[in-house]
């Protein structure tokens, strides 16, 4: 959790130099959440009543502050996607990427699924008809895959480490499972092969990019072996490919579990810097 405050401070320090405007997002409303999540689940999360099983699955205790944070995390991705579509081209949520949350449950530190919430938010407002989720967190986006299984307007692409959480991986529109120890060269080659196919198949107007820091070699959970330089190349590859097709891009941070929180902040901050640079050049 400390990474979020530290990331905000790092970005605030460089905001002027990077050409970034920092804006506090609104909280996602019940209406926003109910386009994606079950009404009983939203009520339980909001009230804190009867959530013991939910919170064991999610992994931390319930509090009113946790609910507010989760709503604002979703609001950040909603506003980033809206901003990107309305003219900025690229915008970033300094949180988000909570892709393990499904229709009637959370999981894996995820309460509400901000990427799908954002996709349906812009669709409801007529800003986009089709949305592509490019999920490069080290864990498979099981919640997103489950939520969008019968929704042809949201294409789910997940490139993740095989053999780790979640144990059950619903089928995404495009899944690429990576072997343990996969490093920069193999990862970037596979991304270069599969990302254009995802873009072509999705026929999307916009992208939500989950830029996880957890493929990093010193991450405690991911089992992959990407360097900070490799992760920067990953980010640039995604941003160039999407912007080259004229797609608006909302970036969210997703996971990161390195022993040294400074490593996580370095990776996420560089993602933000690259997003700003690519926005300025398009």
N, C-alpha and C positions, 0 to 999 in steps of 0.2 A: 503493500500500500504506500510506503513512503515515496515510491517512484513518481507518483502523480504530482505531489507538491514540488518535488525536486525538478521534474520536467517543466512544470509551469514556470518555476523560477528561472530555469535555464533559457526557456523561450522568451520570457519577459526581458531578460538581460540582453538578448540579441534581436529583439523584435524590430527595432528601427533599422538595424543593419541588414536584416533579412527581408525587410519590407512586409512585416506581418502586423495586422491589427488584431488584438486580442479582445474577444467579446464573450461575456458570460452567457451561456445558453439558458433558455427557459427549461423548466421541467416538462417532460412529456405528460400530457393530460391522460385521464382515463380513456377518453375517446381515442387518443393515439395508441395507447397500449391495447385496447380492445380490438383493434384491427388485426392484432396478431395473437394475443393471449386470451385464455379462458377467463370469464368474468369472476368465477369463484377464486381462481388463483390470484388475480389482481386484487380482489378484496382481501384475501388472506394476507398478502404481502403488505397491503396498505394499512391494515388494522393491527397486524401482529398476532392475531388470534388464530390458534390452531396451526401454527407454522413449524412445529418442532420437526416433523419429518422433512418438510421443505428445506429448513435451514441445515439439517444434517447433510442433505444432498448438495446444497449450495456450498457449504464449507465454512461459514462464519455466522455469528449470532445475529438475530434480528435486532434492529433499532430503527427509530424514526429517521435518524440521520442516514442510515443505510438505504432506506427507501427513497429519501430525497436525492441522495447521490445517484442511485440507480436511475431515477427518473431524469435527472439532469444529464447523466451519461447518454441516455437515449436521445434527449433533447439536443445534445451536442452533435450527434450524427445526423439527426433530422435537419438541423440548421446548416450543417456543413454541406449536406447534399443539396439542400435548397439553394444555398449561396452559390455552389458550383454551377448549378443549372441556370441560375438567374444572371450569370455573367462572369463570375470569377474564374470559372474553369476548373479550379482546384481549391478545396478548402479542407481544413483538418479539425478533427476532434481530438483534444489532448487526453481523452479517455476512450471508452467504447471497445468494440470488438468482443462483446459478450455473447459468443456464438453457441454456447452450450445450453442456453435457455430455450425451451421448447414451448408448446402450446399451453400446457397446464402444469409446468414445473420448471424450476431452475436447475442448475448443476454446475460444478466446476468453477465456483466463484462468479457465476453469471445469474442475474436475477431476471432481467428483461432482455430480449434479443434486439439490440439497438439497430443492427444492420437491416433486419427485415422490417422493423418499425419504421425506419427512415425510408425504405423502398416504398412501402405502402402509403406513407405520408405524402411523398411527392407524386405518387400515382393518383391519390385521391384529389390532389390539387391540380391535376392535369399538367404537371410539369414534366412528366416522363411516363411513357407507356411500359417500357421494359427496363429492368435493372439487372446488372451483372454484379454478383458478389465474388470478388477475388480474395480468397481466404488463404493467407500465407502465414497464419499462426501455425506453430508446430503441431498443434492438436487438430484433429478433424472437426469441422464445424457441424457436429451432429444435430444441434438444435435447428440450425438454418436449413440443413438438408431435410429434416423432418417437416418443418413448417412449410417449406416450398415444394414438397414432393408433388403436390397436385396443382401447383401454381406455375403455369408456363411463362408468366410475365416476369418471374424472378429466376435467373439462372445461377446455380450454385457451383462454384469451382473451388475445390479444396485441395491444396498440396501440403501434405503433412507427413509426420513420422509414423511409420507403421508400428504396431505392437505396443502402443502406449494408450493412455486415456484418450477417448472413452472406449470402454471394452466393446460396446456395441456401436457400430458405425453405420447409420442409415446411409443409403446410397445418394450421393450428390449427383447433380447433372454431369459433373466431371470430377472424379477423384484421382489423385496421383499420390500413391503411398510410397514413401521413401525408406530405404533401409538404414539401419543404425550406422552412424559414422559418415553418412553422406556429407561431403564437403562442398566448397564453393563451386568447383568446376562442374561436377555432376549436377548439382542443384540448378545452377544457372543454365546449363544445357537443357535440362528437362523443362524449366520454365520457358525458355525460348521455343521449345517444341509445342508445349501445351497451351500457353497463354493466347497465342494467336487463334488457336482452334476454339478456345472458350469465347473469345471476342466474336468470332465469326458465327458460332452457333447461337450465342445469346441474342444477337441483333438488338443490342441494348441502346438506350439513350444516355445512360449514366452508369457509373461504377461506384460501389463501395469497396474500398481496398482495406483489408484487415492486415496491417503491417506488423505482425508479431515480432518481438525481439527474441523469442524463445528458440528459434533455430540456431542461436549462438552457441559456439563450442563450449563455453563455460556455463551454459544454462543447466540447472539442476534437474530439469524434467524432460528435456526435449530429445536427447540422444542423437542429435545431428551435430555437425562440426563446421558450421559456417563462421567465418571471421567477420569482424566489423566491416572490413572492406567488401567482403562478399555480400553482406546484407545491404550495404549502400548500392552495390551494383544491382541487386535484386530490386530495390526501390526504384532506381532509375529506369530499369528495364520495364517495370510495370507502368510507370508514369509516362514514359515515351510511347509505349505501345498503345496505351489508352488515349492519350492526347493526340497521337498521330492519327487516330480514327475519329477525332473530334468529340470524344466522350468526356462529359463532365465527371470529375472524380472527387469523392469524399473519402478522406483517409482517416482511419481510426487506429488506435495504438495496439489493441489486443494484448497478448500475454508477454511475460518476461520474468524469469525466475533465477537469474544469475546470482551467485553468492554475493558479489559486489554490486550494490545497487547503482553505483556510478557507471558500470558497464551498460546496464539497462537504459539509464538516462542518456548515455552517449548515443546508443543505437536509435532510440526514439527521437532524440533531438536532431540527429542527422536526417531522419525521415522527414521531419518538419522542415528542415532547411532545404532539402531537395524538392519538397512539394512547393515551397515558396519560389524556388529558382525556376521550376518548370512552369509554374503559373505565370511568372513574369515573362517567360519567353514564348508564350502561346497567346 
